[in-house]
């Protein structure tokens, strides 16, 4: 059994409003300034990219649906 690498959270800080990137294991959509958690296998690809910063907090969880 192999251990999966722990995911890491990144924030896109580039010049566009948002981007979609296709990494080796997953596709991700980044809105500018919004933190997104990526899997541990994809994280090294973004670590040295100047358009991404490692977020200091985890990506926010999706809010629970509220009845109206």
Number of C-alpha atoms within 10 A of each C-alpha: 3 4 5 9 11 10 14 23 21 25 21 25 18 15 9 10 11 15 13 10 11 10 14 9 10 11 11 13 13 20 17 17 16 16 23 19 19 21 15 15 16 18 19 12 11 19 14 11 10 10 14 19 18 18 17 11 11 14 16 10 6 6 6 6 6 5 4 3
